[in-house]
Amino acid sequence: MPDFEEQLAIGLAEESRFLRLLNKHYKHAVKIEGSFKRFDFYVPELDMKVELKTDKKSNHTGNFVIETYHYGKPSGITTTTADFWVFNDGNYYYWISPEIIKDMILTSGIDQKRFIGNGDTVEKRAYLMSKSWIEKKSAFKWEVEAHEVQSV
């Protein structure tokens, strides 16, 4: 199991790769540096805020993790101000509105889970959202390597 430093390095590399792709479509897009929890990227051309969620384990579990509580306070979907959450499974970036995710949580009856994630030392609370459902409800998806936009 990767430790915190390994997970951080992986996350930063994925953010850099996503920003390069984002800049191909929106040249003024920027990564928000530092410990800012509301969103990760800002696209001034569209006045759009984006949160990137890398979850390659979803290829094995069939679920994306939707965090709600960590380190003793609300986090993730409960605190985001992003216009889009972008799930990265290593193959595609799935773009979906946090409002759609929240609606699904409220109407689906799925249970919140508690677990300690890779690289974490404390328990988090999260929903395990079906990857196929996220793909179906996504506004669009981008291939991670091909850099092409595809409608879903």
VMD Tcl script that draws the C-alpha trace (Angstrom):
set ca {
  {0.00 0.00 0.00}
  {1.52 3.37 -1.01}
  {2.30 5.78 1.82}
  {1.21 9.42 1.95}
  {4.30 10.74 0.15}
  {3.88 8.23 -2.70}
  {0.16 9.05 -3.03}
  {0.97 12.78 -3.05}
  {3.57 12.34 -5.81}
  {1.10 10.32 -7.90}
  {-1.61 12.94 -7.38}
  {0.68 15.82 -8.36}
  {1.81 13.99 -11.51}
  {-1.81 13.33 -12.50}
  {-2.71 16.99 -11.88}
  {0.19 18.11 -14.11}
  {-0.88 15.74 -16.88}
  {-4.49 16.94 -16.66}
  {-3.42 20.60 -16.73}
  {-1.39 20.01 -19.91}
  {-4.49 18.54 -21.55}
  {-6.73 21.28 -20.18}
  {-4.35 23.91 -21.60}
  {-4.68 22.38 -25.07}
  {-8.37 23.31 -24.97}
  {-8.23 26.38 -22.69}
  {-4.84 28.09 -22.77}
  {-5.45 30.22 -19.66}
  {-6.52 27.35 -17.38}
  {-4.51 27.19 -14.15}
  {-4.01 24.83 -11.24}
  {-4.88 26.30 -7.86}
  {-1.72 25.87 -5.80}
  {-1.51 25.12 -2.10}
  {-4.04 23.62 0.25}
  {-7.26 24.82 -1.35}
  {-10.08 22.33 -0.86}
  {-12.94 23.78 -2.94}
  {-11.56 22.94 -6.42}
  {-8.26 22.20 -8.20}
  {-8.33 24.11 -11.50}
  {-9.80 27.33 -12.83}
  {-10.67 27.93 -16.50}
  {-11.07 31.72 -16.94}
  {-12.24 31.39 -20.55}
  {-15.42 29.76 -19.21}
  {-15.36 31.03 -15.60}
  {-15.33 27.33 -14.68}
  {-13.96 25.55 -11.60}
  {-12.83 21.93 -11.87}
  {-12.00 19.28 -9.26}
  {-9.87 16.33 -10.41}
  {-10.42 12.93 -8.75}
  {-7.90 10.26 -9.74}
  {-9.15 6.78 -8.89}
  {-7.39 4.10 -10.93}
  {-8.53 1.47 -8.43}
  {-12.01 2.00 -9.94}
  {-10.87 -0.19 -12.84}
  {-10.84 -3.11 -10.39}
  {-13.67 -2.18 -8.01}
  {-16.16 -0.76 -10.53}
  {-16.72 2.23 -8.22}
  {-15.47 5.79 -7.81}
  {-14.99 7.09 -4.26}
  {-17.10 10.17 -3.39}
  {-15.58 11.53 -0.17}
  {-17.80 13.41 2.29}
  {-15.83 13.61 5.55}
  {-12.12 13.40 6.41}
  {-9.76 14.56 9.16}
  {-12.67 15.34 11.44}
  {-14.52 17.69 9.10}
  {-16.69 17.84 5.98}
  {-14.78 17.40 2.72}
  {-15.13 16.33 -0.89}
  {-18.62 16.52 -2.34}
  {-19.96 18.31 0.77}
  {-17.55 21.25 0.46}
  {-16.79 21.56 -3.24}
  {-17.60 24.71 -5.18}
  {-16.46 23.16 -8.48}
  {-18.66 23.31 -11.56}
  {-17.33 19.91 -12.64}
  {-15.77 16.93 -10.95}
  {-13.49 15.09 -13.36}
  {-12.90 11.44 -12.52}
  {-9.65 10.01 -13.89}
  {-9.49 6.21 -14.08}
  {-6.18 6.26 -15.98}
  {-7.96 5.79 -19.32}
  {-10.56 8.57 -19.40}
  {-11.47 11.81 -17.71}
  {-15.22 11.74 -16.96}
  {-16.71 15.25 -16.53}
  {-19.78 15.39 -14.27}
  {-21.57 18.08 -12.30}
  {-21.32 17.71 -8.49}
  {-25.05 18.47 -8.36}
  {-25.79 15.33 -10.38}
  {-23.61 13.32 -7.98}
  {-25.42 14.78 -4.97}
  {-28.83 14.04 -6.52}
  {-27.82 10.42 -7.12}
  {-26.60 10.04 -3.53}
  {-29.88 11.43 -2.20}
  {-32.16 9.38 -4.43}
  {-30.28 6.08 -4.76}
  {-30.29 4.88 -1.19}
  {-26.61 3.88 -1.29}
  {-24.94 3.66 2.10}
  {-22.05 5.80 3.21}
  {-18.90 3.76 3.91}
  {-16.10 4.32 6.42}
  {-12.54 3.28 5.59}
  {-8.90 4.32 5.65}
  {-7.74 5.04 2.11}
  {-4.30 4.37 0.60}
  {-1.83 6.90 1.97}
  {-4.24 7.99 4.74}
  {-3.81 7.52 8.46}
  {-7.34 8.34 9.56}
  {-10.77 7.09 8.58}
  {-12.80 8.86 5.92}
  {-16.48 8.70 5.04}
  {-17.44 8.24 1.43}
  {-19.94 6.83 -1.02}
  {-18.89 4.21 -3.54}
  {-20.55 5.38 -6.75}
  {-20.85 3.00 -9.69}
  {-18.31 3.84 -12.36}
  {-20.80 2.91 -15.08}
  {-23.29 5.35 -13.60}
  {-20.70 8.17 -13.57}
  {-19.85 7.42 -17.19}
  {-23.53 7.38 -18.18}
  {-24.25 10.72 -16.45}
  {-21.04 12.47 -17.57}
  {-21.38 15.56 -19.72}
  {-18.40 14.33 -21.76}
  {-15.17 12.38 -21.45}
  {-11.63 12.89 -22.62}
  {-9.18 10.11 -23.33}
  {-6.22 10.42 -20.96}
  {-3.55 9.77 -23.60}
  {-5.24 10.56 -26.91}
  {-6.33 14.04 -25.81}
  {-9.55 13.84 -27.78}
  {-12.91 15.00 -26.47}
  {-15.76 12.49 -26.79}
  {-19.41 13.03 -26.07}
  {-20.98 10.44 -23.83}
}
mol new
graphics top color blue
foreach p $ca { graphics top sphere $p radius 0.5 }
foreach p [lrange $ca 0 end-1] q [lrange $ca 1 end] { graphics top cylinder $p $q radius 0.2 }
display resetview
